Amino acid sequence: MKHRFGWAVLAGLLAIPSVGAKEPLRLDASTDATAEASWKAMHEEASPEQKQKLALAMLKINLAGTHSAHDAARDPALQTLGITGIKDKVSGMTAEEIIALADRVSTITAEPARD
């Protein structure tokens, strides 16, 4: 009987989610509105440093394949650089994954502001 009770307690403890273990936000790109809302939530929970990295990552992914300001100025899709323009590329990604993607696909050179 004690043996069964011990297994029941162990199973119960394993079923309890870890306290404080929060899943990172992932970008919901099912619509433009959900992409904007999840981007905003992701940005709000980020540290100041990560906010800069996220903003820079969004810019880099939007401008991937662009090699000059002239190229960007001629492309109507680049007149507004926001999350909706790249939502399908970053769908389901966390902030860290978006930042990593930007580093892989970027064709521009940019750095976050320094204090």
N, CA, C and O atoms as CSV, one atom per row, in Angstrom:
chain,resi,resn,atom,element,x,y,z
A,1,MET,N,N,0.822,-1.185,0.000
A,1,MET,CA,C,0.000,0.000,0.000
A,1,MET,C,C,0.874,1.261,0.000
A,1,MET,O,O,0.613,2.209,-0.741
A,2,LYS,N,N,1.925,1.257,0.851
A,2,LYS,CA,C,2.823,2.416,0.896
A,2,LYS,C,C,3.496,2.616,-0.454
A,2,LYS,O,O,3.720,3.749,-0.880
A,3,HIS,N,N,3.815,1.521,-1.124
A,3,HIS,CA,C,4.479,1.585,-2.421
A,3,HIS,C,C,3.584,2.286,-3.450
A,3,HIS,O,O,4.059,3.128,-4.211
A,4,ARG,N,N,2.307,1.946,-3.475
A,4,ARG,CA,C,1.353,2.571,-4.404
A,4,ARG,C,C,1.161,4.047,-4.077
A,4,ARG,O,O,1.068,4.886,-4.974
A,5,PHE,N,N,1.104,4.353,-2.783
A,5,PHE,CA,C,0.934,5.735,-2.363
A,5,PHE,C,C,2.127,6.575,-2.821
A,5,PHE,O,O,1.955,7.702,-3.284
A,6,GLY,N,N,3.320,6.031,-2.693
A,6,GLY,CA,C,4.537,6.737,-3.112
A,6,GLY,C,C,4.528,7.029,-4.603
A,6,GLY,O,O,4.904,8.122,-5.026
A,7,TRP,N,N,4.101,6.059,-5.399
A,7,TRP,CA,C,4.025,6.261,-6.847
A,7,TRP,C,C,2.955,7.295,-7.190
A,7,TRP,O,O,3.141,8.099,-8.104
A,8,ALA,N,N,1.847,7.281,-6.470
A,8,ALA,CA,C,0.773,8.247,-6.717
A,8,ALA,C,C,1.243,9.668,-6.410
A,8,ALA,O,O,0.949,10.604,-7.153
A,9,VAL,N,N,1.970,9.815,-5.313
A,9,VAL,CA,C,2.506,11.132,-4.949
A,9,VAL,C,C,3.502,11.599,-6.003
A,9,VAL,O,O,3.453,12.754,-6.425
A,10,LEU,N,N,4.400,10.724,-6.433
A,10,LEU,CA,C,5.388,11.071,-7.450
A,10,LEU,C,C,4.702,11.478,-8.753
A,10,LEU,O,O,5.087,12.468,-9.375
A,11,ALA,N,N,3.700,10.727,-9.164
A,11,ALA,CA,C,2.969,11.054,-10.394
A,11,ALA,C,C,2.282,12.413,-10.258
A,11,ALA,O,O,2.264,13.199,-11.206
A,12,GLY,N,N,1.724,12.687,-9.095
A,12,GLY,CA,C,1.076,13.975,-8.863
A,12,GLY,C,C,2.055,15.126,-8.937
A,12,GLY,O,O,1.748,16.171,-9.510
A,13,LEU,N,N,3.226,14.943,-8.364
A,13,LEU,CA,C,4.245,15.997,-8.396
A,13,LEU,C,C,4.735,16.256,-9.813
A,13,LEU,O,O,4.996,17.401,-10.182
A,14,LEU,N,N,4.859,15.209,-10.599
A,14,LEU,CA,C,5.312,15.376,-11.980
A,14,LEU,C,C,4.265,16.080,-12.836
A,14,LEU,O,O,4.602,16.708,-13.840
A,15,ALA,N,N,3.016,15.979,-12.449
A,15,ALA,CA,C,1.939,16.602,-13.219
A,15,ALA,C,C,1.817,18.091,-12.942
A,15,ALA,O,O,1.195,18.810,-13.725
A,16,ILE,N,N,2.394,18.571,-11.849
A,16,ILE,CA,C,2.319,19.987,-11.501
A,16,ILE,C,C,3.314,20.761,-12.357
A,16,ILE,O,O,4.498,20.425,-12.381
A,17,PRO,N,N,2.849,21.795,-13.060
A,17,PRO,CA,C,3.794,22.577,-13.860
A,17,PRO,C,C,4.818,23.267,-12.961
A,17,PRO,O,O,4.519,23.629,-11.823
A,18,SER,N,N,5.998,23.438,-13.477
A,18,SER,CA,C,7.067,24.091,-12.722
A,18,SER,C,C,6.684,25.524,-12.413
A,18,SER,O,O,6.244,26.260,-13.296
A,19,VAL,N,N,6.848,25.917,-11.177
A,19,VAL,CA,C,6.551,27.273,-10.757
A,19,VAL,C,C,7.604,28.201,-11.349
A,19,VAL,O,O,8.803,27.956,-11.213
A,20,GLY,N,N,7.161,29.246,-11.992
A,20,GLY,CA,C,8.083,30.223,-12.558
A,20,GLY,C,C,8.642,29.832,-13.912
A,20,GLY,O,O,9.305,30.648,-14.553
A,21,ALA,N,N,8.399,28.614,-14.368
A,21,ALA,CA,C,8.899,28.192,-15.674
A,21,ALA,C,C,7.887,28.632,-16.728
A,21,ALA,O,O,6.941,27.907,-17.034
A,22,LYS,N,N,8.093,29.800,-17.267
A,22,LYS,CA,C,7.161,30.382,-18.227
A,22,LYS,C,C,7.672,30.127,-19.638
A,22,LYS,O,O,8.840,30.364,-19.945
A,23,GLU,N,N,6.787,29.648,-20.478
A,23,GLU,CA,C,7.140,29.451,-21.884
A,23,GLU,C,C,7.377,30.817,-22.523
A,23,GLU,O,O,6.623,31.754,-22.259
A,24,PRO,N,N,8.399,30.946,-23.350
A,24,PRO,CA,C,8.598,32.229,-24.030
A,24,PRO,C,C,7.468,32.485,-25.020
A,24,PRO,O,O,6.914,31.550,-25.597
A,25,LEU,N,N,7.137,33.742,-25.209
A,25,LEU,CA,C,6.103,34.112,-26.178
A,25,LEU,C,C,6.560,33.754,-27.577
A,25,LEU,O,O,7.736,33.881,-27.917
A,26,ARG,N,N,5.623,33.309,-28.374
A,26,ARG,CA,C,5.886,33.010,-29.775
A,26,ARG,C,C,4.992,33.908,-30.624
A,26,ARG,O,O,3.864,34.218,-30.241
A,27,LEU,N,N,5.498,34.313,-31.759
A,27,LEU,CA,C,4.747,35.212,-32.616
A,27,LEU,C,C,3.601,34.463,-33.286
A,27,LEU,O,O,3.815,33.461,-33.969
A,28,ASP,N,N,2.392,34.955,-33.085
A,28,ASP,CA,C,1.195,34.396,-33.712
A,28,ASP,C,C,0.957,35.163,-35.000
A,28,ASP,O,O,0.542,36.321,-34.962
A,29,ALA,N,N,1.211,34.541,-36.128
A,29,ALA,CA,C,1.095,35.216,-37.416
A,29,ALA,C,C,-0.144,34.791,-38.185
A,29,ALA,O,O,-0.178,34.885,-39.412
A,30,SER,N,N,-1.164,34.325,-37.472
A,30,SER,CA,C,-2.361,33.865,-38.173
A,30,SER,C,C,-3.075,35.003,-38.914
A,30,SER,O,O,-3.695,34.767,-39.951
A,31,THR,N,N,-2.994,36.226,-38.396
A,31,THR,CA,C,-3.528,37.409,-39.088
A,31,THR,C,C,-2.582,38.576,-38.809
A,31,THR,O,O,-1.705,38.483,-37.951
A,32,ASP,N,N,-2.768,39.664,-39.534
A,32,ASP,CA,C,-1.957,40.858,-39.265
A,32,ASP,C,C,-2.199,41.351,-37.844
A,32,ASP,O,O,-1.262,41.759,-37.157
A,33,ALA,N,N,-3.462,41.315,-37.399
A,33,ALA,CA,C,-3.807,41.808,-36.063
A,33,ALA,C,C,-3.172,40.954,-34.965
A,33,ALA,O,O,-2.672,41.490,-33.977
A,34,THR,N,N,-3.188,39.629,-35.132
A,34,THR,CA,C,-2.580,38.779,-34.107
A,34,THR,C,C,-1.064,38.916,-34.124
A,34,THR,O,O,-0.415,38.820,-33.082
A,35,ALA,N,N,-0.504,39.140,-35.304
A,35,ALA,CA,C,0.947,39.355,-35.389
A,35,ALA,C,C,1.326,40.632,-34.653
A,35,ALA,O,O,2.293,40.652,-33.892
A,36,GLU,N,N,0.569,41.690,-34.876
A,36,GLU,CA,C,0.833,42.964,-34.190
A,36,GLU,C,C,0.684,42.805,-32.680
A,36,GLU,O,O,1.520,43.291,-31.918
A,37,ALA,N,N,-0.378,42.127,-32.243
A,37,ALA,CA,C,-0.630,41.968,-30.807
A,37,ALA,C,C,0.449,41.110,-30.145
A,37,ALA,O,O,0.922,41.448,-29.060
A,38,SER,N,N,0.841,40.015,-30.777
A,38,SER,CA,C,1.854,39.173,-30.148
A,38,SER,C,C,3.227,39.839,-30.195
A,38,SER,O,O,4.037,39.648,-29.287
A,39,TRP,N,N,3.499,40.625,-31.252
A,39,TRP,CA,C,4.748,41.385,-31.320
A,39,TRP,C,C,4.799,42.398,-30.179
A,39,TRP,O,O,5.826,42.554,-29.518
A,40,LYS,N,N,3.686,43.079,-29.959
A,40,LYS,CA,C,3.620,44.073,-28.881
A,40,LYS,C,C,3.844,43.404,-27.520
A,40,LYS,O,O,4.593,43.920,-26.691
A,41,ALA,N,N,3.198,42.262,-27.293
A,41,ALA,CA,C,3.367,41.539,-26.025
A,41,ALA,C,C,4.810,41.075,-25.854
A,41,ALA,O,O,5.366,41.155,-24.759
A,42,MET,N,N,5.412,40.591,-26.936
A,42,MET,CA,C,6.798,40.130,-26.893
A,42,MET,C,C,7.723,41.301,-26.557
A,42,MET,O,O,8.646,41.170,-25.752
A,43,HIS,N,N,7.462,42.428,-27.177
A,43,HIS,CA,C,8.275,43.624,-26.961
A,43,HIS,C,C,8.128,44.135,-25.526
A,43,HIS,O,O,9.108,44.543,-24.904
A,44,GLU,N,N,6.901,44.109,-25.006
A,44,GLU,CA,C,6.648,44.615,-23.656
A,44,GLU,C,C,7.324,43.778,-22.578
A,44,GLU,O,O,7.731,44.319,-21.550
A,45,GLU,N,N,7.450,42.476,-22.788
A,45,GLU,CA,C,8.060,41.648,-21.752
A,45,GLU,C,C,9.586,41.584,-21.865
A,45,GLU,O,O,10.251,41.020,-20.996
A,46,ALA,N,N,10.132,42.157,-22.925
A,46,ALA,CA,C,11.581,42.128,-23.154
A,46,ALA,C,C,12.304,43.156,-22.284
A,46,ALA,O,O,11.744,44.182,-21.897
A,47,SER,N,N,13.556,42.846,-21.993
A,47,SER,CA,C,14.415,43.796,-21.285
A,47,SER,C,C,14.730,44.953,-22.235
A,47,SER,O,O,14.550,44.815,-23.445
A,48,PRO,N,N,15.196,46.087,-21.714
A,48,PRO,CA,C,15.544,47.204,-22.610
A,48,PRO,C,C,16.544,46.793,-23.696
A,48,PRO,O,O,16.412,47.198,-24.851
A,49,GLU,N,N,17.529,46.000,-23.324
A,49,GLU,CA,C,18.521,45.554,-24.315
A,49,GLU,C,C,17.871,44.669,-25.371
A,49,GLU,O,O,18.154,44.805,-26.561
A,50,GLN,N,N,17.003,43.768,-24.937
A,50,GLN,CA,C,16.363,42.866,-25.888
A,50,GLN,C,C,15.365,43.620,-26.771
A,50,GLN,O,O,15.158,43.242,-27.924
A,51,LYS,N,N,14.749,44.676,-26.247
A,51,LYS,CA,C,13.844,45.493,-27.060
A,51,LYS,C,C,14.592,46.078,-28.252
A,51,LYS,O,O,14.089,46.075,-29.376
A,52,GLN,N,N,15.804,46.580,-27.993
A,52,GLN,CA,C,16.616,47.129,-29.079
A,52,GLN,C,C,16.967,46.048,-30.089
A,52,GLN,O,O,16.890,46.263,-31.299
A,53,LYS,N,N,17.357,44.874,-29.574
A,53,LYS,CA,C,17.721,43.780,-30.470
A,53,LYS,C,C,16.529,43.330,-31.309
A,53,LYS,O,O,16.680,43.038,-32.495
A,54,LEU,N,N,15.346,43.275,-30.700
A,54,LEU,CA,C,14.141,42.875,-31.432
A,54,LEU,C,C,13.789,43.887,-32.522
A,54,LEU,O,O,13.480,43.508,-33.651
A,55,ALA,N,N,13.838,45.163,-32.181
A,55,ALA,CA,C,13.527,46.206,-33.164
A,55,ALA,C,C,14.516,46.145,-34.324
A,55,ALA,O,O,14.126,46.253,-35.487
A,56,LEU,N,N,15.780,45.973,-34.009
A,56,LEU,CA,C,16.811,45.871,-35.032
A,56,LEU,C,C,16.612,44.611,-35.868
A,56,LEU,O,O,16.802,44.639,-37.083
A,57,ALA,N,N,16.232,43.512,-35.229
A,57,ALA,CA,C,15.987,42.256,-35.945
A,57,ALA,C,C,14.838,42.421,-36.930
A,57,ALA,O,O,14.922,41.956,-38.066
A,58,MET,N,N,13.762,43.080,-36.501
A,58,MET,CA,C,12.628,43.295,-37.401
A,58,MET,C,C,13.075,44.109,-38.616
A,58,MET,O,O,12.699,43.799,-39.746
A,59,LEU,N,N,13.863,45.131,-38.389
A,59,LEU,CA,C,14.377,45.957,-39.477
A,59,LEU,C,C,15.245,45.121,-40.424
A,59,LEU,O,O,15.081,45.190,-41.642
A,60,LYS,N,N,16.163,44.336,-39.867
A,60,LYS,CA,C,17.060,43.516,-40.681
A,60,LYS,C,C,16.300,42.500,-41.531
A,60,LYS,O,O,16.622,42.300,-42.702
A,61,ILE,N,N,15.287,41.857,-40.939
A,61,ILE,CA,C,14.527,40.851,-41.688
A,61,ILE,C,C,13.705,41.531,-42.780
A,61,ILE,O,O,13.615,41.017,-43.895
A,62,ASN,N,N,13.108,42.675,-42.473
A,62,ASN,CA,C,12.371,43.423,-43.492
A,62,ASN,C,C,13.269,43.815,-44.657
A,62,ASN,O,O,12.847,43.788,-45.814
A,63,LEU,N,N,14.495,44.176,-44.349
A,63,LEU,CA,C,15.418,44.672,-45.379
A,63,LEU,C,C,16.320,43.581,-45.970
A,63,LEU,O,O,17.205,43.887,-46.769
A,64,ALA,N,N,16.112,42.333,-45.594
A,64,ALA,CA,C,16.931,41.239,-46.137
A,64,ALA,C,C,16.831,41.240,-47.661
A,64,ALA,O,O,15.738,41.304,-48.224
A,65,GLY,N,N,17.969,41.169,-48.308
A,65,GLY,CA,C,18.024,41.190,-49.759
A,65,GLY,C,C,18.223,42.583,-50.331
A,65,GLY,O,O,18.501,42.735,-51.521
A,66,THR,N,N,18.082,43.594,-49.495
A,66,THR,CA,C,18.281,44.979,-49.912
A,66,THR,C,C,19.745,45.338,-49.691
A,66,THR,O,O,20.319,45.025,-48.648
A,67,HIS,N,N,20.337,45.989,-50.668
A,67,HIS,CA,C,21.764,46.295,-50.552
A,67,HIS,C,C,22.072,47.784,-50.441
A,67,HIS,O,O,23.216,48.176,-50.208
A,68,SER,N,N,21.040,48.609,-50.609
A,68,SER,CA,C,21.282,50.048,-50.491
A,68,SER,C,C,19.988,50.767,-50.127
A,68,SER,O,O,18.897,50.214,-50.260
A,69,ALA,N,N,20.126,51.991,-49.672
A,69,ALA,CA,C,18.957,52.811,-49.361
A,69,ALA,C,C,18.150,53.062,-50.631
A,69,ALA,O,O,16.926,53.188,-50.583
A,70,HIS,N,N,18.834,53.131,-51.751
A,70,HIS,CA,C,18.160,53.332,-53.034
A,70,HIS,C,C,17.247,52.145,-53.336
A,70,HIS,O,O,16.115,52.338,-53.779
A,71,ASP,N,N,17.722,50.925,-53.104
A,71,ASP,CA,C,16.896,49.727,-53.297
A,71,ASP,C,C,15.654,49.783,-52.418
A,71,ASP,O,O,14.549,49.490,-52.873
A,72,ALA,N,N,15.840,50.157,-51.169
A,72,ALA,CA,C,14.725,50.224,-50.223
A,72,ALA,C,C,13.716,51.283,-50.632
A,72,ALA,O,O,12.510,51.071,-50.510
A,73,ALA,N,N,14.197,52.419,-51.114
A,73,ALA,CA,C,13.307,53.512,-51.500
A,73,ALA,C,C,12.455,53.142,-52.713
A,73,ALA,O,O,11.334,53.632,-52.847
A,74,ARG,N,N,12.961,52.297,-53.587
A,74,ARG,CA,C,12.214,51.912,-54.796
A,74,ARG,C,C,11.216,50.787,-54.532
A,74,ARG,O,O,10.343,50.543,-55.365
A,75,ASP,N,N,11.320,50.100,-53.403
A,75,ASP,CA,C,10.443,48.963,-53.119
A,75,ASP,C,C,9.252,49.412,-52.281
A,75,ASP,O,O,9.424,49.757,-51.112
A,76,PRO,N,N,8.038,49.415,-52.855
A,76,PRO,CA,C,6.862,49.870,-52.103
A,76,PRO,C,C,6.594,49.038,-50.844
A,76,PRO,O,O,6.034,49.552,-49.876
A,77,ALA,N,N,6.980,47.784,-50.849
A,77,ALA,CA,C,6.767,46.923,-49.675
A,77,ALA,C,C,7.615,47.378,-48.493
A,77,ALA,O,O,7.319,47.034,-47.349
A,78,LEU,N,N,8.651,48.138,-48.757
A,78,LEU,CA,C,9.545,48.586,-47.689
A,78,LEU,C,C,9.242,50.001,-47.216
A,78,LEU,O,O,10.015,50.572,-46.447
A,79,GLN,N,N,8.139,50.571,-47.658
A,79,GLN,CA,C,7.793,51.924,-47.225
A,79,GLN,C,C,7.351,51.949,-45.772
A,79,GLN,O,O,7.527,52.959,-45.090
A,80,THR,N,N,6.786,50.866,-45.294
A,80,THR,CA,C,6.447,50.723,-43.869
A,80,THR,C,C,7.061,49.424,-43.391
A,80,THR,O,O,6.681,48.341,-43.837
A,81,LEU,N,N,8.004,49.539,-42.490
A,81,LEU,CA,C,8.723,48.374,-41.989
A,81,LEU,C,C,8.121,47.952,-40.656
A,81,LEU,O,O,8.413,48.548,-39.620
A,82,GLY,N,N,7.297,46.941,-40.686
A,82,GLY,CA,C,6.658,46.459,-39.467
A,82,GLY,C,C,6.635,44.945,-39.425
A,82,GLY,O,O,7.144,44.276,-40.324
A,83,ILE,N,N,6.045,44.423,-38.384
A,83,ILE,CA,C,5.992,42.981,-38.200
A,83,ILE,C,C,5.105,42.315,-39.250
A,83,ILE,O,O,5.356,41.170,-39.625
A,84,THR,N,N,4.075,43.008,-39.728
A,84,THR,CA,C,3.172,42.375,-40.689
A,84,THR,C,C,3.864,42.041,-42.007
A,84,THR,O,O,3.465,41.104,-42.697
A,85,GLY,N,N,4.884,42.794,-42.353
A,85,GLY,CA,C,5.617,42.521,-43.583
A,85,GLY,C,C,6.454,41.259,-43.532
A,85,GLY,O,O,6.809,40.701,-44.570
A,86,ILE,N,N,6.768,40.813,-42.338
A,86,ILE,CA,C,7.620,39.621,-42.186
A,86,ILE,C,C,6.955,38.524,-41.364
A,86,ILE,O,O,7.600,37.539,-41.005
A,87,LYS,N,N,5.661,38.691,-41.063
A,87,LYS,CA,C,4.995,37.776,-40.133
A,87,LYS,C,C,5.095,36.315,-40.558
A,87,LYS,O,O,5.243,35.439,-39.706
A,88,ASP,N,N,5.018,36.038,-41.845
A,88,ASP,CA,C,5.093,34.651,-42.295
A,88,ASP,C,C,6.500,34.068,-42.115
A,88,ASP,O,O,6.654,32.857,-41.950
A,89,LYS,N,N,7.509,34.913,-42.147
A,89,LYS,CA,C,8.889,34.456,-41.958
A,89,LYS,C,C,9.201,34.150,-40.504
A,89,LYS,O,O,10.048,33.305,-40.215
A,90,VAL,N,N,8.516,34.836,-39.575
A,90,VAL,CA,C,8.826,34.685,-38.149
A,90,VAL,C,C,7.690,34.015,-37.368
A,90,VAL,O,O,7.695,34.003,-36.137
A,91,SER,N,N,6.736,33.470,-38.084
A,91,SER,CA,C,5.588,32.818,-37.452
A,91,SER,C,C,6.034,31.724,-36.484
A,91,SER,O,O,6.816,30.843,-36.840
A,92,GLY,N,N,5.527,31.798,-35.263
A,92,GLY,CA,C,5.825,30.784,-34.252
A,92,GLY,C,C,7.169,30.939,-33.568
A,92,GLY,O,O,7.512,30.127,-32.709
A,93,MET,N,N,7.936,31.950,-33.921
A,93,MET,CA,C,9.270,32.137,-33.337
A,93,MET,C,C,9.215,32.910,-32.031
A,93,MET,O,O,8.315,33.717,-31.801
A,94,THR,N,N,10.201,32.643,-31.180
A,94,THR,CA,C,10.397,33.411,-29.958
A,94,THR,C,C,11.257,34.630,-30.294
A,94,THR,O,O,11.775,34.746,-31.405
A,95,ALA,N,N,11.402,35.528,-29.336
A,95,ALA,CA,C,12.241,36.713,-29.537
A,95,ALA,C,C,13.672,36.309,-29.896
A,95,ALA,O,O,14.268,36.872,-30.814
A,96,GLU,N,N,14.212,35.343,-29.177
A,96,GLU,CA,C,15.589,34.900,-29.451
A,96,GLU,C,C,15.717,34.297,-30.847
A,96,GLU,O,O,16.726,34.503,-31.523
A,97,GLU,N,N,14.710,33.563,-31.276
A,97,GLU,CA,C,14.746,32.967,-32.615
A,97,GLU,C,C,14.646,34.025,-33.704
A,97,GLU,O,O,15.276,33.902,-34.754
A,98,ILE,N,N,13.851,35.066,-33.454
A,98,ILE,CA,C,13.740,36.164,-34.419
A,98,ILE,C,C,15.073,36.897,-34.545
A,98,ILE,O,O,15.502,37.233,-35.649
A,99,ILE,N,N,15.715,37.139,-33.422
A,99,ILE,CA,C,17.020,37.806,-33.427
A,99,ILE,C,C,18.053,36.955,-34.162
A,99,ILE,O,O,18.853,37.481,-34.936
A,100,ALA,N,N,18.039,35.662,-33.926
A,100,ALA,CA,C,18.984,34.758,-34.606
A,100,ALA,C,C,18.721,34.722,-36.110
A,100,ALA,O,O,19.663,34.716,-36.902
A,101,LEU,N,N,17.454,34.699,-36.508
A,101,LEU,CA,C,17.116,34.706,-37.932
A,101,LEU,C,C,17.640,35.980,-38.588
A,101,LEU,O,O,18.203,35.930,-39.682
A,102,ALA,N,N,17.459,37.101,-37.935
A,102,ALA,CA,C,17.925,38.380,-38.485
A,102,ALA,C,C,19.426,38.346,-38.738
A,102,ALA,O,O,19.905,38.859,-39.750
A,103,ASP,N,N,20.159,37.745,-37.820
A,103,ASP,CA,C,21.609,37.664,-37.995
A,103,ASP,C,C,21.990,36.774,-39.177
A,103,ASP,O,O,23.020,36.989,-39.816
A,104,ARG,N,N,21.154,35.773,-39.464
A,104,ARG,CA,C,21.448,34.862,-40.584
A,104,ARG,C,C,21.077,35.455,-41.945
A,104,ARG,O,O,21.785,35.226,-42.926
A,105,VAL,N,N,19.980,36.214,-42.021
A,105,VAL,CA,C,19.483,36.653,-43.326
A,105,VAL,C,C,19.842,38.085,-43.686
A,105,VAL,O,O,19.644,38.496,-44.829
A,106,SER,N,N,20.354,38.836,-42.758
A,106,SER,CA,C,20.574,40.261,-42.979
A,106,SER,C,C,21.596,40.543,-44.075
A,106,SER,O,O,22.636,39.893,-44.175
A,107,THR,N,N,21.259,41.536,-44.891
A,107,THR,CA,C,22.194,42.040,-45.897
A,107,THR,C,C,22.563,43.485,-45.606
A,107,THR,O,O,23.189,44.157,-46.425
A,108,ILE,N,N,22.159,43.962,-44.404
A,108,ILE,CA,C,22.495,45.329,-44.006
A,108,ILE,C,C,23.396,45.287,-42.777
A,108,ILE,O,O,23.478,44.272,-42.086
A,109,THR,N,N,24.058,46.386,-42.521
A,109,THR,CA,C,24.862,46.511,-41.324
A,109,THR,C,C,24.208,47.550,-40.439
A,109,THR,O,O,23.991,48.692,-40.844
A,110,ALA,N,N,23.895,47.127,-39.214
A,110,ALA,CA,C,23.266,48.039,-38.261
A,110,ALA,C,C,23.652,47.607,-36.867
A,110,ALA,O,O,23.888,46.428,-36.607
A,111,GLU,N,N,23.713,48.578,-35.974
A,111,GLU,CA,C,24.053,48.294,-34.579
A,111,GLU,C,C,23.091,49.032,-33.668
A,111,GLU,O,O,22.651,50.138,-33.982
A,112,PRO,N,N,22.758,48.408,-32.516
A,112,PRO,CA,C,21.896,49.111,-31.556
A,112,PRO,C,C,22.614,50.333,-30.982
A,112,PRO,O,O,23.844,50.380,-30.950
A,113,ALA,N,N,21.851,51.304,-30.538
A,113,ALA,CA,C,22.415,52.514,-29.932
A,113,ALA,C,C,23.185,52.150,-28.675
A,113,ALA,O,O,22.806,51.235,-27.943
A,114,ARG,N,N,24.244,52.857,-28.438
A,114,ARG,CA,C,25.064,52.643,-27.238
A,114,ARG,C,C,24.818,53.803,-26.282
A,114,ARG,O,O,24.653,54.948,-26.702
A,115,ASP,N,N,24.796,53.491,-25.001
A,115,ASP,CA,C,24.601,54.553,-23.998
A,115,ASP,C,C,25.845,55.380,-23.826
A,115,ASP,O,O,25.859,56.314,-23.024
